[in-house]
Every structure is written in C-alpha cells, then in structure tokens.
Amino acid sequence: MIRDSNEMITYTGAGISVAAGIDDYATKVKDVSITAAEMPRVKDWKDARPTLTHRVLTGMYEAGYLKHWIQQNHDSLPQKAGYPQSCLNEIHGSLHDPGNPVVPYEGSLRDDLYAWLHHWQERNDLCLALGTSMSGFNCDSVPEAAAQKFLQQPDAVNGMHKGLVIVNLQVRVRVRARGPTSTASPG
C-alpha cells in the first residue's frame, strides 16, 4: 500500500510522543496517560528526544514514500529526527517557532497552515493516522476525507486512493466516513 502510494501523508497526534516522555494531555482517556501511569516524563520539552516513530517517518520521507506530515503536537520532535520543516505542517503551533505560536483550544488556526492542510487533504492518496484519537478537532477532516475518498471510488480495492491507515493504542477512534468499515482492538 505504501509503495503503491504517490502522495502519502501522515497525520499525527500526541500518542507518537508519549515514548519520549511527553504526556498525551489532550486525550479523552487521561486515566491511561503517562501522568496517570506515573511513567517517566520530561520536565522540559526541549529535553525530549525523537521516538522510533519520528525516526521511521523521517526515514520514509528520505526514501521518497512520505510527502507531507501534519502534526498536532508542538514538541519539535520531527525536526530533531531530521524531518524537513518545509514538509511539516504544525497545525496547532510550535514551541520552538515564535512565528507559529501554540493555538489554545478555543483559538483559531493560522490561515496559511489551514490552507496548506486542505491542500494535502485533497492531494493525498494515502493517509497514515498515527497516535491520534481524532477526537473532533477541525483538522481531523484530513483522515476523515481520506477514508471518504477511498470509499467513494467505484472500485475501492483497485482505486487510485489507497485510503486511511489508523495506528493507535486506544480501542476506539472516531472516523466519520460512510461505507464498509472494520475495527480492531489492541491485544
């Protein structure tokens, strides 16, 4: 699927940074967050190091598979892993870039980043949603649109759009696409 894709993107959430010691503070399942589990966490985000996920996504970019990364996190771990800023949309802001301040929950997204998000929402032919609960943020339209485009093809199996792949530890995520679905639970 990945090798057959020409315009693969990834849409990531806080779950990919938990192994770096950064709490998944926005999750609706706070009872299983690293704070609740009393797992080690960094005291200063600048001390966090990229996880295997960050490094693999960077490797996929370098190998020509991954074209664009839409990140909900503010932690700068993709850049620390070597991912180029020019292909990274930090849609909710960044802790390391004063020109892209972190957006509060009630705040507005930057117009240019939102337009860029929609550009890749339309352009992608495969979306990997990693570590995100897709809990209703405006930018969750990216994975939802990928699933919808896949399902609307006359022949979904042999169609041009490869669909949506979700990798998440949560048992349930929300995707508002119509058509045949399958779910899997961890463990």
HELIX and SHEET records of a PDB file:
HELIX    1   1 ALA A   14  ILE A   16  5                                   3    
HELIX    2   2 VAL A   18  ALA A   20  5                                   3    
HELIX    3   3 LYS A   30  VAL A   32  5                                   3    
HELIX    4   4 ILE A   34  ALA A   37  1                                   4    
HELIX    5   5 TRP A   45  ASP A   47  5                                   3    
HELIX    6   6 LEU A   52  GLU A   62  1                                  11    
HELIX    7   7 LEU A   77  LYS A   80  1                                   4    
HELIX    8   8 GLN A   85  CYS A   87  5                                   3    
HELIX    9   9 ASP A  111  ARG A  123  1                                  13    
HELIX   10  10 ASN A  138  ASP A  140  5                                   3    
HELIX   11  11 SER A  141  GLN A  152  1                                  12    
SHEET    1   A 5 LEU A  88  GLU A  90  0                                        
SHEET    2   A 5 LEU A  66  GLN A  71  1                                        
SHEET    3   A 5 MET A   8  THR A  12  1                                        
SHEET    4   A 5 LEU A 126  LEU A 130  1                                        
SHEET    5   A 5 LEU A 164  VAL A 167  1                                        
END                                                                             
